[in-house]
Amino acid sequence: SRLACSPFSRCGDPLAGSPSLTQSRHSLHLGDCAAALARYDRERRRDLGMAAERLRLARRHLGRITGHVGAEEVLDIIFRDFCVGK
């Protein structure tokens, strides 16, 4: 039999006490990550490209909690804040 697979079974329920999220934005990003993983689970058998995008989004949300930033986000900040090319 296949075990039920949910983000909370993988990472623990953040509302159950541990680990403690000290900032509300962390909780929001964790919720967005869990939603992206749930969408991945639905998409993975139908559309591999969309499933990969869901994993990328989940990773991005986790990176915003841990401080890991990808090249895409750095470029977004450069073009948004420094007006390169204007």
QUIURFEN-V44117 format. One line per field, one symbol per residue. psi: psi as a letter, one per 40 degrees, with the letter a starting at -180 (. if undefined). A space follows every 50 residues. Layout:
psi = ???
This chain:
psi = ihihhiddddeiheeedhihheidddddddddddddddddddddedhddd dddddddddddddddeehhidddddddddddefhe.
